[in-house]
């Protein structure tokens, strides 16, 4: 019985789900904003936030752990070089989900998941 199991399965096998998370996380790191369905965005949010927290402490072992979760050299390099230093002083909450409406074909709820900007100038625009 699945009593008290909180992991979202997204109606996929475990290998398919891990490949989906890995690919979406790499795309999120490379593009810094992706559009997806809301259930996928909620699952990818925790995956990405754990990676950013891992990237705050730039050690060889943390780089290897991040690479084992991403399997993408350029995304790992950008995570440790650009994204994690941006959130060095922030204790959590690195991403936001913005609802954008519904997909035309199957009426799935869509949304953007993006990194929270630290610049006060962007907030005024």
N, C-alpha and C positions, 0 to 999 in steps of 0.2 A: 504494500500500500504506500501511496505517496504522501502520507500525512506529514505536514510541516516541511515539505520540500519547497524551497522558494526559488530555485533556479528556473528561469524561463527556458523552455525547450524549443520554442519557435517552430514546432511541428516538423523537426528535422532529426536525423540521426546524429549521434555525437560527433562523428567525423565531419559531417556536412556542416554542423553548427560551429565547430572549431575553425573550419576553413572559412566560413562566412565571417566570423569575428575577426580572424586574422586579416582577411582581405579588406574588410571595412575599416579596421583600425589603421592599416597601412594607407588606405585612401584618405582617411581623415587626417592623418599626420601630413601627408604630401599636399593636400589641397586646403586643409584647415577648415573646410566646411563641406558637408555632403548632404544630399537630400535622400531620405529613406522613409520607410513606414515608421510610425511611432513606436510599436513594440520593439522593432530592431534598434531604434535610436535609444530606447531605455536600456536595452541590454548592452549596447556598445559603449554607453556612457560609463558604466562601472569598469569595463575592460580598459578603456582609454585612461581613466583617472588613475587606475592602479599603475599603468605604464608611466604616466607623467610623474607620479610619486617616486617610482623606481628610478626615473631619470634625473631626479634632483640630486642624488648622490652619484656622481660620475666615477664609477670604479669599473675595472675590467669585468668583475663578476656580474655587476648590474647590466653592463652592456651585453654580456652573453645571455643573461636571462631575458632581456628585452628582445634580443635577436631570436631566441628560441620561441618567443611568443608572436613575433611579427614575421619572421622569415623573409625580411626585406632589408638589404643593407642600406639603401638610401633613406628609407623611413627611419631606421635605427639611428643613422647618423644625424638626421634632422631632429629627431626626438631629443638626443643628447646635446646637440649643438645650438638649436634655436628655441625649441618649444619649452623644454624643462627649465632653462635659465630664466625664461620670461615669467614663470610662476614660482620663482625661488622663495619669495616672501609670503606667498598665498598658501594657507593651510589646507585647502581643498576647494571643490567646486570650480573646476577648470573649464567645464563645458556648459552649454545651455542648449535647450531644445526649443525651437520656435515652430509652432504649428502653422502649416501653410494651406490646409484645406484637404480635399479628397481627390484621389486619383480617378480619372474619368472611366477607366475600364472596369474596375471592380469596387469602386467607392471605398478604397482603403484610406485610412487617415494618414496623411503625409506630414513631414516636418523636416526642418533643417536641424542638424546638430553641428555646432561650431564651438570654437574656443572663445572663452570670455576675454575681451580685450581689456588691457590694463590702462590704456591711454584715456585720459580725461577729455582730450580733444575729440575722440571718436564718439563719446557720449553726448557731446553738445551738437553734433551734426545730425 
